[in-house]
Amino acid sequence: MTDSGTDLARLSLNTATTKRWTLAEAVDGTVRAGLGAIGLWRDRVAEAGLAEAAARVADAGLRVSSLCRGGFLTAADDAGARAALADNRSAVVEAATLGTSVLIMVVGGLPAASTPGGPALPDGDRNLVGARQRVADRIGELVPFALEHGVRLALEPLHPMFAADRAVVSTLKQALDLAAPHPAHAVGVVVDTYHVWWDPELEAQIARAGAQGRLASYQVCDWILPLAADPLLSRGYMGDGYVDFASIGRWVTAAGYTGDIEVEIFNQEVWNTPGDEVLAIITDRYVRHVLPSLTPR
Amino acid sequence: MTDSGTDLARLSLNTATTKRWTLAEAVDGTVRAGLGAIGLWRDRVAEAGLAEAAARVADAGLRVSSLCRGGFLTAADDAGARAALADNRSAVVEAATLGTSVLIMVVGGLPAASTPGGPALPDGDRNLVGARQRVADRIGELVPFALEHGVRLALEPLHPMFAADRAVVSTLKQALDLAAPHPAHAVGVVVDTYHVWWDPELEAQIARAGAQGRLASYQVCDWILPLAADPLLSRGYMGDGYVDFASIGRWVTAAGYTGDIEVEIFNQEVWNTPGDEVLAIITDRYVRHVLPSLTPR
């Protein structure tokens, strides 16, 4: 546990955490800090150019732990649905090109609220059951394409406070139910501590994900209070809030997860901090709060 | 549906909605608006005096749909636990005196965060599983006392965004699991649309509550965006947000619920509005968005 090269081998920087860095800066910073992997957002990849991004990460010797993100599949109209499916196929191709099999899927909110942070529309479609069915249908449409490209759709349940405007998939159980009709290597699930730490069924559903071989990604950050004015930016460094990383890490390990651990923190204060400082804090918190529970016993 | 006396017979004003009104003002306003019931908060009752409050509500011919609230049972220390149990016994006596069998229970958050809105304490107790077990144990301790007084402990799942600082009971399923060891007339559950509207298991769990005779209270208000700076105050009038009242009302009705429908809105703008105006809006929204689905078919 004192060999930092070993300690940080599974740690991954999600590029949203160091929002001001270009992809090149994030790759260099991740290598400097001794991490083994990087999680990429599509906007940073697009800025760098897909081929250039893929080459740069590969040359740096980093794994790509995930590509963020596909999804937003809840449109109620045909044109919206077609556009979403086309965008998701592009994301699948990008993931394959970048050498990752994990495409994180944020499935989208109610159609009336699908512009994240947009205002409530009194005449909007409030049919949550219907929106969830459309997600199921469209995942099914994407599966053959994802399989052809060796990419797994990793369904991410988001905290229920985002159910209206960002993701109608709110629990790990629900994500696993959506995944169930498809092969495990085609559809997996994401455990992001910020979104699922509160769930009374978390231990059981992580075990279920493990038993089915569907645990595709483990993302960590903390739940801090008070919530930020924009709750999306309310994530904190591990150890600053209420998440029980020891228990969740033990459950994830018991479920057989041996993949990367991505740190994804949306937080204005973190974004205002120089990237190397952020990485120093992250590695310290990871070693203290996350890593101990990841060692199989 | 055009007889307003019939229309509003099951509608109840929760006094937290008209926060600036004294208990006497709330009772008079509720009568003026033609509602059949009122839901009381303990602070308003204490201000008026328990006996005076009971007499005033009874003289006005209103039912007391609930007393808010008992709970906050998660203290990790003996002194804190004893104080919480004593306070809950007082609440049981108050409910019985006021003539309501429904004592709403907000069970409390993690001990480190149990001062609502308080800051995150890095050294706080993050053991959510343990906190939930303490709730189960202390409900068990309160049941005999509640039964003696003819009062039902109505467990309210709160939205998961309050899991750290207010309620470690986050879903209706979890509330029903906590209630299961006890007689249905001793421990029931609350469905508050603001807290549970997002739950993929809501229909099934409302049906389960109905089958067990545990559906003790139905509270309505809307989920609006963006969230208020204090998310506790982010509730909106029915129809202003994303809650599917038609579906949830149908499920509650199918579960056999025939009790009062309480409107509980914490919202600074609503609190700044004169109480009679608030009641006019509430009755209009109730008749349009809530009542149609409450008619058994």
Chai-1 contact restraints between the chains, C-beta under 6 A:
chainA,res_idxA,chainB,res_idxB,connection_type,confidence,min_distance_angstrom,max_distance_angstrom,comment,restraint_id
A,L110,B,Y242,contact,1.0,0.0,6.0,A-B,restraint_1
A,A120,B,I224,contact,1.0,0.0,6.0,A-B,restraint_2
A,A120,B,L225,contact,1.0,0.0,6.0,A-B,restraint_3
A,A120,B,G241,contact,1.0,0.0,6.0,A-B,restraint_4
A,R126,B,Y242,contact,1.0,0.0,6.0,A-B,restraint_5
A,R126,B,D244,contact,1.0,0.0,6.0,A-B,restraint_6
A,L128,B,D244,contact,1.0,0.0,6.0,A-B,restraint_7
A,P160,B,P160,contact,1.0,0.0,6.0,A-B,restraint_8
A,P160,B,W198,contact,1.0,0.0,6.0,A-B,restraint_9
A,M161,B,M161,contact,1.0,0.0,6.0,A-B,restraint_10
A,A163,B,W198,contact,1.0,0.0,6.0,A-B,restraint_11
A,A164,B,L225,contact,1.0,0.0,6.0,A-B,restraint_12
A,A164,B,Y242,contact,1.0,0.0,6.0,A-B,restraint_13
A,D165,B,L225,contact,1.0,0.0,6.0,A-B,restraint_14
A,S170,B,W198,contact,1.0,0.0,6.0,A-B,restraint_15
A,Q174,B,P200,contact,1.0,0.0,6.0,A-B,restraint_16
A,W198,B,P160,contact,1.0,0.0,6.0,A-B,restraint_17
A,W198,B,A163,contact,1.0,0.0,6.0,A-B,restraint_18
A,W198,B,S170,contact,1.0,0.0,6.0,A-B,restraint_19
A,P200,B,Q174,contact,1.0,0.0,6.0,A-B,restraint_20
A,I224,B,A120,contact,1.0,0.0,6.0,A-B,restraint_21
A,L225,B,A120,contact,1.0,0.0,6.0,A-B,restraint_22
A,L225,B,A164,contact,1.0,0.0,6.0,A-B,restraint_23
A,L225,B,D165,contact,1.0,0.0,6.0,A-B,restraint_24
A,L227,B,P231,contact,1.0,0.0,6.0,A-B,restraint_25
A,A229,B,A229,contact,1.0,0.0,6.0,A-B,restraint_26
A,P231,B,L227,contact,1.0,0.0,6.0,A-B,restraint_27
A,G241,B,A120,contact,1.0,0.0,6.0,A-B,restraint_28
A,Y242,B,L110,contact,1.0,0.0,6.0,A-B,restraint_29
A,Y242,B,R126,contact,1.0,0.0,6.0,A-B,restraint_30
A,Y242,B,A164,contact,1.0,0.0,6.0,A-B,restraint_31
A,D244,B,R126,contact,1.0,0.0,6.0,A-B,restraint_32
A,D244,B,L128,contact,1.0,0.0,6.0,A-B,restraint_33
